[in-house]
Amino acid sequence: MPCHRSLAVLVLLLVSACAQAPTQAPPNASGQNASGQNIAALTEAADTTRGSGRFNEAAELYQYVLMADPKSTAAQYGMAECLFALGKPGEAKRIFRELRGQPEYRGRAVQGLGLVELVQNDREGAAQDLREAVATDPKLWRAYNGLALLADLNHRPDEAAELYTKAMEGNPNSAVLYNNRGYSRLLAGKADLAVADFRKALELDAGSEIILNNLRIAIAARGDYREATKGVPREKLPVVMNNVGSVAMKRGDFAEAEAYLARAMTDSPNFETVAAQNLDRLTALKGDGR
């Protein structure tokens, strides 16, 4: 079965498309004459912009704050989160480390370190820092989410389930969490529960192709192959057919697997190599008498 755990991790990081950055600095945003009131207002605007997923724009606003007040921990933290979301974990990690000693930001800074380490595949470091983060502040749902992902990677589904529950207590309407818990349940062989989670995630984020693709895989994992391919646009059929064929192969439904994999090859010459490799695996499994 194709694995979308890496996609789940991307969602975990709350990476979003970036809006166009401003072309000029806001009035009184920089320089020695900027007042504390202006700095506070600009920091609040940056926080709001970051919260909406416009990380490039938010980073520029934080930079203006830091030009006026280099010691602003609020701007430093916001900048670190932006850098992390923009695919610069090394730069973000340096700032999170510096903020670790600030009592007001300790929990969030350690959470940031743990998430960076998770992305960098430092599982031991990530586990240690994420545990410290939730011990410091039990409301840090992203840290619980990261710990749940680690539990799944270590094949501990019961532990992952408990951690997702704690994460959802901090963020009950998160498509990210429902998607990740759905995939956790799918990995644990609980396809019906996974389908329910993915459907809830789609209610919260109706435009997500990642979640929709995971839902189709979960439906196929129940054996509902036709349902999994229902309503799929023609241009997306090869990928879906290959995924469904892979699931059918895993379930031991070799005839169905062969039909779907062959369809994937027929519908897209560009997809021929992937589907052909899966057909080779299917032939080998048949030869083993499985």
N, C-alpha and C positions, 0 to 999 in steps of 0.2 A: 504494500500500500504506500502511495506517495506520502511523504512526511512534510507537513507544513509547520513544524515547530519553529523553524527560523522565521516564518511569517508571523507567528504568534509573538515572538520576541520583538519584532519590529513594531507591532502594535503596542506591546507593553511600553515601549519607549515614547509613545505618543508622538511619533514623527508625523509631521503634516506638511502639506505643500506650503511654500513660503510666499507671502504677499510681496508686492513690490516695495522695496525700502524707500523711505523718504529721500528726496533729492537735496534737501537742505536741513540744517539744524533748526529745531524749534526756537522761537525767540527766547533769549535769556537762558538757554539750555547749557551753555558752557562759559568758561572764563571765570575769573576771580569774583566777578560782581554778581554771580548767580545767588539768589537768596535761598534760604532753607526752605521756604514755601514753594519756590519754583522747583527745587530738587525733589521735594516730596511729591509734588504733582506729577513730575516727569517720571519718577519711579513708579508711581501708581499706574500711569498710562502704559509704561513698559510691561508691568505685571499683567495688566488686562490684555495687552497685545499678545504676550506669550501664552496666556491662558486660552486664547482663541486659535493658537497654533501658527501664528505668523512670526516665526522665530527669527528670520532675517531682520525684519522690521524692529522687533523687540530688542535684538542685539544692538542695533544702532542706537536705540533710545537709552539702553543701559550704558553704552559707551559715552553718550553725552553726559549722563549722570557722573560717571567715573572721571570724566575730564574735570568736572567741577568739584567732585568730592571723591578722591581716589580711595578713601577708607570706607566708603559706603558698603557695608556687608550685604544689604538688600540687593544692590546692583551687582555685586560680585556673585551672589548666589543665582540671581536671575540670568546673568551672563553665562554661568556654568551650565545651567539647564538648557539654554539656547544652543551653546556649543555642542552639548551632548546630542540634542535632537537633530542638529545639523550635520551629524556624522564626524564630529571632532572629539572623540572620547578622551584622547590624550590631553588636550588642552583643558577640557572640563575637569578631568581628574586632578590636575594641578590645583585648580581653584577649590574643588571640594576638599582637598587635603588641607588647604590653608584655612578653610572655614570650620574644619573639624574641631578646632579649639575654641570656637565661639559658642557659648552656651545656648544662645537663641537659635542657632542654626545647626547645632551638633547632630540632631537626629536626621534632618534633611540632608546634611552634608554626607553623613555616613551612608544614608540610603543611596545618594548619588554615586558614591564610591563603589558600593556593592553592585549597582546596576551597570556601571562602566566595566567592572571586573567580569560581570556576567557576559557582556557583549564581547569582551576580550578572551572569553573562555577560561578565565581563572576561577574555576568553580569553588575551590577551597577559600580563596580570598573573598569571593562574592558571598558565600554562605556565612562566613564570619562577620562581615560588615553588615549584611542584611539582618542577621539576628540581633546585632548590636543596635541597629536602627529601630527595630520594632520594640526592643527592650527600652529604648530611650523614649520612643513615642509610638504607642500601640495604634495610632490612627494612620500610620503611614502605609496605605493600602498598596502602593507600588512595591514596597519592600516585601510585603506578604506575597504579592503576585510573583516577584522574582524568586522567592523561596519556594513557591509552588512549582514554578518552572524547573527549578533545580531538583525538586523531589521527583518530578516526572522523568527528568533526564537520568535519575538514579533508580528508576523503576520502583518508586514507592507511591503507588496511586492513593492509598488511604491517607498518607500524610499530605499529599497534594490536595486532596479533597478538603481536609481540615483547614489548610492554609488558604484555599480559595474562599472558604466560608468566612474566614477572618478578613480577607481582603474586601469581600462584598459588604461586610458590616461598615466599612469605611467609605465605600463607593457602590451603593446598591443598584445604580442605574448605568453601569459601565458596559458598553458593548465589548470592550477589551476583555474584561473579566469573564463574561459569558462565553466569548469565543475561546479563550484559553482554557476555561474549565470544560467546555464542550470537547475540545481536542484531547484534554486529559482523560475524559471519560471514554472517548473513542479509543485511545491507546489502551485503556483498561478493559476493552471489550464490551462496554456498556453503550451500545449504539443508540438505543431508544432514548436514554438520558442525554446523550450527545446531541441528538436531533433536537430535543426540546431546548437545550442551551443555545444551539446555533440559531434556532428560530427566534428566540428571545433577543439574541444579539442583533439579528437583522431588523427586528422592530426598533431597536435603538440606533442602528446605523444601516439604514435601508440601502445605501449606495455601495456597500463594501463588497467588492468582488472576492476578497479573501474569505470573508465569512460565508458568502454564498457558495463558493467552491467547497469549503469545509462541510457545509450542510449537505451538498450533493454526495460527498464521500461518505458521510455518516448514513445517509439514506441507503446508499449502495451497500454499506456494511450490514444493513438489516436484511439484505437480499432483495430489496425493491429496486432492481436495476432500471426498469422502465421509468419509474417515478423519478429516479435520480437524473435522468436525461430529458425529462419533460420540460418543454418550453425553452430549451437552450438555443440561443442564436446560432445560426449556421457557422459563423466564423469561430465560435468557441467550441463547437462540437468535437473536433479532434482531441483537444485536451481533456474534455469531460469523458469522451469515449475511452481514452487511454486510462484515465483514473478509475473509471467503473470497471474496465477490464482487469486492471491490477487488483482491485478489491475482490472481484469474482474469483480471480486466480488464488488469492490468499484464502478465500472461503472454500476452495476446492471445487468450485463450479466451473470446470474446465471448458465445457462447451460454450457457456455464456462468455467466459473470458476470451476465448478465441474469436467469437463473433464480434465482440466490442473492440478488441485490439485490431482486428482486420479492418473494421469500419474506420478506426482512427487513421490507419495507413491510407485507406482509399480516399478519405476526405481531405487529407493534407499531405502532399509529398514532402513538405518541410518537416512533418512530424514522423516521417517514415522510420528514421533511425531509432527513436525512442520506442515506438510501438514494436518495431522489429526485435529490439532487445528483449522486450517483455514477452514477445511470442517465443523467442529462443528459451527464455526461462520456463515458459509454459510447456514447451516440448520436453525440456529436461525433467520437469516435475511428472509429466505423463510417463516418461521412461522409468522413473523411480517407482511407478505404480501407486502414486499417492492419489 
